[in-house]
């Protein structure tokens, strides 16, 4: 039996992309060794990615807390010093997460045939392990790492560092994929590599579009209550929509500071909040709504190129889709005619388009999503992944 090591700095049971890698390869007959923050529940062996333990807030540990804070500040100072002096190799390999994770993996694993590195930060580590085990290395990039964020600190310290890591290590990988065509083209152009695409699609769901009710149109948005996504724009949108529209939120993290802010802003009685459901149940739960709504403002390159899980979950739910003009999402809507998008990232413009929609137009879009659901699903991705892995190992 061939052994596949899958590494990701995430909670594997909550990371749809990595979770599916594990399941698809497990049921294809591979022995799965996973390394992450927490296990998926399907791997044969799980090795915890090294993370520094947080000091608990008991009063008798006040000195330990102070000592831990001092160490963290010293560590950050050292990191910024190394990055500022372009000591990129030293910075990467001196990180505890890299050193300790390699130690844990080499202690626990005797053989390995393929390593799947999920995202650029684990690629150099995966390549080092690949040399030790004489294993092929497949990098699956979830983002374009050199432009991951658009903040002063990131641009000053990390942008050039990640460009260096990509320039040096990407050509050494045996295969590469990413989440959309735009990011694949960017990697290929900047680093002279061949990059395939595997989209973030959920499993195929055997559902039919639900007829719109006579007196209301139900908008739905689901996902994380993350401040960077500016979900309040959808609340402001409701102030400009006709009375027939309702907005429903199904969010993880509503008990956070930002989640509470959203609650306080949603004074409009046409806005409702619902408990999230398990990952596999999302399309079935969304099916009772009419339009999947996502207004994502492009504050960074990766946001501008976003092709998120939720778009494909809208499709599997057989919904019409309403988005701002995000490049990669627009391509899907242009191909399948299953939604609408505004010309600009403007709430008023989106309100005008939504107010002009007829129930028949919405139902036509729902049925077009029904067609798209048969092509944009995890089963298609599974066949792509198995072909890649079989070719690399065999």
matplotlib code that plots the C-alpha trace (Angstrom):
import matplotlib.pyplot as plt

x = [0.0, 1.3, 1.6, 0.5, 1.4, -0.9, 0.3, -1.9, -1.8, -5.5, -8.1, -8.5, -12.1, -13.1, -11.0, -13.2, -10.4, -8.0, -10.8, -11.7, -8.1, -8.0, -11.3, -10.8, -7.3, -8.3, -11.1, -8.9, -6.8, -3.9, -2.7, -3.2, -0.9, -2.1, -0.4, -2.5, -3.9, -6.6, -7.5, -10.1, -11.2, -10.5, -6.7, -4.8, -2.2, -2.5, 0.5, -0.3, 1.4, 3.5, 1.9, 3.0, 0.7, -1.1, -0.5, -3.8, -5.0, -4.9, -3.7, -0.9, 0.5, 0.9, 4.7, 4.6, 2.2, 4.6, 7.5, 5.6, 4.7, 8.4, 9.4, 6.7, 7.9, 11.5, 10.5, 8.6, 11.6, 14.0, 11.6, 11.3, 15.1, 15.7, 13.1, 14.3, 17.8, 16.5, 17.8, 14.9, 16.3, 17.3, 13.9, 12.0, 14.0, 14.4, 10.6, 9.5, 6.5, 8.9, 11.7, 9.3, 6.9, 9.8, 11.0, 7.6, 7.1, 10.5, 10.0, 6.6, 7.0, 9.2, 8.2, 6.3, 5.6, 4.0, 3.7, 0.8, 1.7, -1.3, -0.3, 3.1, 4.1, 4.6, 6.2, 9.9, 9.3, 7.5, 10.4, 12.9, 10.8, 10.5, 14.3, 14.5, 11.9, 12.6, 9.0, 7.3, 5.9, 2.6, 1.9, -1.7, -1.8, -5.0, -3.9, -1.4, 1.0, 3.1, 0.0, -2.0, -2.7, -2.6, -1.4, 1.5, 3.2, 2.7, 4.0, 7.0, 8.1, 6.4, 5.7, 9.3, 9.8, 7.0, 8.1, 11.5, 10.1, 7.9, 10.8, 13.2, 10.9, 7.9, 10.1, 11.3, 7.8, 6.7, 3.2, 1.2, -2.5, -4.5, -8.1, -8.8, -7.5, -6.5, -4.2, -2.8, -1.9, -0.3, 1.9, 2.8, 3.8, 5.8, 7.6, 7.7, 5.8, 2.9, -0.1, -3.4, -6.7, -9.0, -11.9, -13.4, -16.6, -18.8, -20.2, -23.0, -26.4, -29.4, -31.7, -34.2, -34.7, -37.5, -40.1, -40.0, -42.9, -45.6, -44.8, -41.1, -37.6, -35.2, -31.5, -29.0, -25.4, -23.4, -19.8, -17.6, -18.5, -15.1, -14.6, -12.4, -15.4, -17.3, -20.7, -22.3, -22.6, -25.3, -27.1, -26.9, -28.2, -31.4, -32.2, -32.5, -34.4, -38.1, -40.3, -40.4, -36.8, -35.5, -31.9, -30.9, -27.4, -26.1, -22.8, -20.0, -18.7, -21.7, -20.6, -17.5, -17.2, -17.8, -20.7, -22.4, -21.8, -23.6, -26.5, -26.8, -26.7, -29.4, -32.3, -34.2, -37.0, -36.3, -32.9, -32.7, -29.8, -29.7, -27.4, -24.8, -25.1, -22.5, -20.4, -22.1, -25.6, -25.0, -26.5, -29.6, -30.2, -29.7, -32.0, -35.1, -33.8, -33.8, -30.6, -27.1, -25.6, -21.9, -20.6, -16.9, -14.8, -11.3, -9.1, -6.3, -5.3, -6.6, -10.0, -10.0, -9.4, -11.7, -13.5, -14.9, -16.6, -19.8, -20.2, -20.3, -22.5, -25.0, -24.8, -25.4, -28.3, -29.8, -29.9, -29.6, -26.5, -25.9, -22.3, -20.1, -17.9, -15.2, -13.2, -13.3, -16.9, -18.0, -16.5, -18.8, -21.9, -21.1, -20.6, -23.7, -26.0, -27.1, -26.8, -26.3, -23.4, -23.0, -20.5, -18.9, -18.4, -21.4, -24.4, -26.8, -26.0, -26.6, -29.9, -31.1, -30.3, -32.0, -35.1, -35.5, -35.5, -38.7, -39.6, -39.3, -35.7, -34.7, -36.2, -34.4, -31.1, -32.0, -32.4, -29.1, -27.5, -29.1, -27.2, -23.9, -24.2, -23.6, -20.3, -19.0, -18.8, -16.3, -16.8, -15.2, -12.4, -11.9, -11.2, -8.6, -6.9, -6.7, -5.2, -2.6, -1.7, -1.6, 0.7, 3.0, 3.3, 3.2]
y = [0.0, 3.5, 6.1, 9.7, 12.4, 15.4, 18.5, 21.6, 24.3, 24.0, 22.0, 19.2, 18.4, 22.0, 22.6, 21.4, 21.3, 19.2, 17.1, 16.0, 15.2, 12.8, 11.1, 10.7, 9.2, 7.1, 5.4, 5.1, 2.7, 4.9, 4.9, 8.4, 10.1, 13.6, 16.5, 19.5, 21.4, 18.7, 15.4, 14.8, 11.5, 9.6, 9.3, 6.2, 8.2, 11.8, 13.8, 17.2, 20.2, 21.9, 24.9, 26.9, 26.3, 29.4, 30.2, 30.0, 33.0, 31.6, 34.2, 32.0, 31.8, 35.6, 35.3, 32.6, 34.8, 37.7, 35.5, 34.0, 37.5, 38.6, 35.5, 36.2, 39.8, 38.7, 36.1, 38.8, 41.2, 38.4, 37.5, 41.1, 41.6, 38.5, 39.5, 43.1, 41.9, 39.5, 36.5, 34.5, 31.0, 31.5, 33.0, 30.1, 27.2, 28.7, 28.8, 26.4, 25.2, 24.1, 22.6, 20.7, 19.5, 18.0, 16.3, 14.9, 13.6, 12.0, 10.3, 8.9, 8.1, 5.3, 5.5, 7.9, 7.8, 11.2, 14.4, 16.9, 20.3, 22.5, 26.0, 27.7, 28.0, 24.2, 23.7, 24.1, 21.7, 19.2, 19.3, 18.6, 15.7, 14.6, 14.3, 12.3, 9.8, 10.0, 11.0, 13.1, 16.5, 17.9, 21.6, 22.7, 26.5, 27.8, 31.5, 33.6, 33.8, 36.9, 39.0, 37.2, 40.4, 44.0, 45.6, 47.8, 45.1, 42.3, 44.5, 45.6, 42.2, 39.3, 40.1, 39.8, 36.8, 34.8, 35.9, 34.5, 31.2, 30.8, 31.6, 29.1, 26.3, 26.1, 24.8, 22.0, 20.6, 17.7, 19.0, 22.1, 23.1, 26.1, 27.2, 29.2, 30.1, 33.7, 32.6, 29.7, 32.1, 34.5, 31.7, 30.4, 33.9, 35.0, 31.7, 29.8, 26.8, 24.8, 25.1, 23.2, 24.1, 22.2, 24.4, 24.4, 22.5, 20.5, 17.0, 16.7, 17.1, 15.6, 18.6, 20.6, 24.3, 25.5, 27.8, 31.4, 32.3, 34.7, 37.5, 37.3, 36.7, 35.2, 36.1, 33.9, 34.4, 31.8, 31.5, 33.1, 36.3, 37.8, 41.5, 41.5, 40.3, 43.5, 41.7, 44.9, 45.9, 43.3, 44.8, 48.2, 46.7, 45.7, 49.4, 49.9, 46.8, 46.4, 45.0, 41.6, 40.9, 39.1, 38.6, 35.5, 35.1, 31.6, 32.5, 30.9, 33.2, 35.3, 35.4, 37.3, 41.1, 41.5, 39.1, 41.1, 44.3, 42.7, 41.8, 45.4, 46.8, 44.5, 46.5, 46.0, 43.4, 41.7, 40.4, 37.0, 35.1, 31.2, 28.7, 27.1, 23.5, 20.8, 21.2, 18.4, 19.7, 23.3, 22.9, 21.1, 23.8, 26.6, 25.0, 26.6, 30.1, 31.9, 33.9, 33.3, 36.7, 37.5, 41.1, 40.7, 43.9, 43.3, 44.7, 42.3, 40.4, 37.1, 38.7, 40.1, 36.5, 34.7, 31.6, 30.5, 27.3, 29.3, 30.0, 26.3, 25.6, 28.2, 26.2, 22.8, 24.4, 25.3, 29.1, 32.1, 34.1, 37.8, 39.1, 42.1, 41.8, 39.5, 38.3, 34.5, 34.4, 36.5, 33.8, 31.2, 33.3, 34.3, 30.6, 29.2, 32.3, 31.4, 34.8, 38.6, 40.9, 44.7, 46.7, 48.2, 47.3, 49.4, 48.7, 51.0, 49.4, 46.0, 47.1, 48.5, 45.2, 43.0, 45.3, 44.9, 41.0, 39.1, 35.8, 34.1, 35.4, 34.1, 30.7, 30.6, 31.3, 28.5, 26.0, 27.1, 26.4, 23.0, 22.4, 23.8, 21.6, 18.5, 19.9, 21.8, 19.3, 17.4, 14.2, 15.8, 17.1, 13.6, 12.2, 15.0, 14.5, 10.7, 11.1, 13.5, 11.2, 8.0, 9.6, 11.0, 7.7, 5.2]
z = [0.0, -0.9, 1.8, 1.3, 3.8, 3.7, 5.6, 6.3, 9.0, 9.6, 11.5, 9.0, 9.9, 9.2, 6.0, 3.1, 0.6, 2.7, 4.2, 0.7, -0.2, 2.8, 2.0, -1.7, -1.4, 1.6, -0.3, -3.4, -1.4, -0.1, 3.5, 4.7, 7.2, 8.0, 9.8, 10.9, 13.9, 14.5, 12.7, 10.0, 11.5, 8.3, 8.3, 9.3, 11.3, 12.6, 13.7, 15.3, 13.7, 16.3, 17.9, 21.0, 23.9, 25.2, 28.9, 30.8, 32.7, 36.3, 38.8, 40.1, 36.6, 36.3, 36.2, 33.6, 31.5, 31.7, 30.8, 27.8, 26.6, 26.8, 24.8, 22.1, 21.8, 21.5, 18.9, 16.8, 17.1, 15.9, 13.0, 11.8, 12.1, 10.0, 7.4, 7.3, 6.6, 3.9, 5.9, 4.5, 4.7, 8.4, 9.2, 7.7, 9.2, 12.7, 13.2, 15.9, 13.9, 11.1, 13.3, 15.7, 13.0, 11.0, 14.2, 15.0, 11.4, 11.0, 14.4, 13.5, 9.8, 8.4, 4.8, 2.5, -1.2, -1.8, 0.2, -0.4, 0.9, 1.4, 0.8, 0.3, 4.0, 4.3, 0.9, 1.9, 4.8, 2.5, 0.0, 2.8, 3.9, 0.3, 0.0, 3.2, 2.2, -1.6, -2.0, -4.7, -3.5, -4.7, -3.7, -3.6, -3.2, -1.6, -2.1, -4.0, -1.1, -2.0, -2.1, 0.6, 2.6, 1.8, 5.1, 5.9, 8.0, 5.4, 2.6, 4.6, 6.0, 4.3, 0.7, -0.6, 1.7, 0.2, -3.3, -2.5, -1.1, -4.3, -6.6, -5.0, -4.0, -6.4, -9.4, -7.1, -6.6, -8.8, -9.4, -8.5, -8.4, -7.1, -6.7, -9.8, -13.3, -12.3, -9.5, -11.6, -14.4, -11.8, -10.4, -13.9, -15.1, -12.0, -11.3, -14.6, -13.3, -14.6, -12.4, -12.7, -11.2, -8.7, -7.6, -4.1, -5.0, -2.6, -3.3, -5.9, -4.2, -5.9, -5.4, -7.5, -7.6, -5.2, -6.6, -5.4, -3.1, -4.3, -1.8, -1.0, -2.3, 0.2, 0.0, 1.9, 2.9, 4.9, 6.1, 8.7, 10.5, 9.5, 9.6, 6.5, 4.5, 5.3, 5.7, 6.8, 3.1, 2.8, 5.7, 4.1, 0.9, 2.6, 3.2, -0.5, -1.6, -2.1, 0.7, -0.9, -0.1, 3.0, 4.0, 5.9, 7.6, 8.5, 10.1, 12.2, 14.9, 15.6, 19.3, 18.3, 18.7, 14.9, 15.0, 17.7, 15.7, 12.7, 15.0, 16.3, 12.8, 11.5, 12.9, 9.7, 10.4, 7.1, 8.3, 10.1, 11.7, 11.7, 13.3, 11.0, 9.9, 9.2, 6.0, 4.1, 4.9, 3.6, 0.1, 1.4, 4.0, 1.4, -1.1, 0.5, -0.3, -3.7, -4.2, -2.8, -2.0, -1.6, -1.8, -1.5, -1.6, -3.1, -0.4, -1.4, -4.6, -3.2, -2.5, -6.0, -7.3, -4.9, -6.1, -2.7, -1.5, -0.9, -4.6, -5.4, -2.4, -3.8, -7.1, -5.5, -3.6, -7.0, -6.2, -8.3, -7.4, -6.8, -6.5, -6.9, -10.0, -8.6, -11.7, -11.1, -9.9, -12.8, -15.2, -13.6, -14.0, -17.5, -18.4, -16.8, -16.8, -13.3, -11.6, -11.8, -10.9, -10.8, -12.9, -9.8, -6.1, -5.2, -2.9, -4.7, -8.1, -6.7, -5.2, -8.5, -10.3, -7.6, -7.5, -11.3, -11.2, -12.0, -10.3, -13.7, -14.2, -10.8, -11.5, -14.9, -13.0, -10.5, -13.2, -14.8, -11.5, -11.7, -14.9, -13.4, -10.4, -12.6, -13.7, -10.7, -7.9, -5.8, -7.7, -10.8, -8.5, -7.1, -10.6, -11.2, -7.8, -8.3, -11.8, -10.4, -7.5, -9.5, -12.1, -9.4, -7.4, -10.3]

ax = plt.figure().add_subplot(projection="3d")
ax.plot(x, y, z, "-o")
ax.set_aspect("equal")
plt.show()
